[in-house]
Structure formats: structure tokens, C-alpha cells
Amino acid sequence: MARLKVYYDGACPRCVADRRRYERLAQHDDSVEWVDITGQENQLRAAGIDPYRALTELHVEDDQGRIHRELDAYILLMRRTPRLRPLAWLLGLPGLKPLLSWCYRRWVLHRLRRQGRL
């Protein structure tokens, strides 16, 4: 299976819980590398990722070196796990994706403000 590199907010309890949940469902898929973005601004820039955007959107790098962000990143990750494929399909629906994207951005900004990290 093609390798993925997932850039996630390790300072976010919900993000860490989501990672653990994914790993359980994917049965510890060793083709996914998890990279905690906390304090890694230089590494993010070197990968072509804006540190602010990394904080506000999930980023996934595929095996071709392409960066997928926000819901596209979630969809790419979820498609790898049979139990999450239906959810990936749902997230990608043309009429639903923009609404979910808007909700996602609002939730993340609210979380970061509440944590004093924005």
C-alpha cells in the first residue's frame, strides 16, 4: 500500500484521539506516518506547508509528494480503511462537501481560540 504522511496537531486532545481511533480501525497500518506539527514550523515550510494552515487544516502527503488538505486529506486517509470508506464517500459528495468544509473550519477556529492558540 502506498505510504502517506499525516501532519496532525499533537497538542489537540481531539486530534490525538482521532489518530488513535483511526489506528485502531486501520489495525495499525504501518504505511501511515504520523507527524506532530507542534513546534515544527521549519519542517512544515520545507514540506511546502504553511504552518498556520497546518494548524487549521489536516494535511496529508501522498507517496507522490502531493499535499492534500482539509476534507480531501481526510477522504484520502479514510479510503484506506474498509470501515471508513463509506464515510469518505459521504464526505466527498459534491453537495455536502462545501457545507462540511465550512463546519470543519469553524470548529477548528473555535477550538484554537478556546485553547488560546490562534
HELIX and SHEET records of a PDB file:
HELIX    1   1 PRO A   13  LEU A   25  1                                  13    
HELIX    2   2 GLU A   41  ALA A   46  1                                   6    
HELIX    3   3 PRO A   51  THR A   56  1                                   6    
HELIX    4   4 GLU A   70  MET A   78  1                                   9    
HELIX    5   5 ARG A   85  LEU A   91  1                                   7    
HELIX    6   6 LYS A   97  ARG A  114  1                                  18    
SHEET    1   A 4 VAL A  32  ASP A  36  0                                        
SHEET    2   A 4 LEU A   4  TYR A   8  1                                        
SHEET    3   A 4 HIS A  59  GLU A  61 -1                                        
SHEET    4   A 4 ILE A  67  ARG A  69 -1                                        
END                                                                             
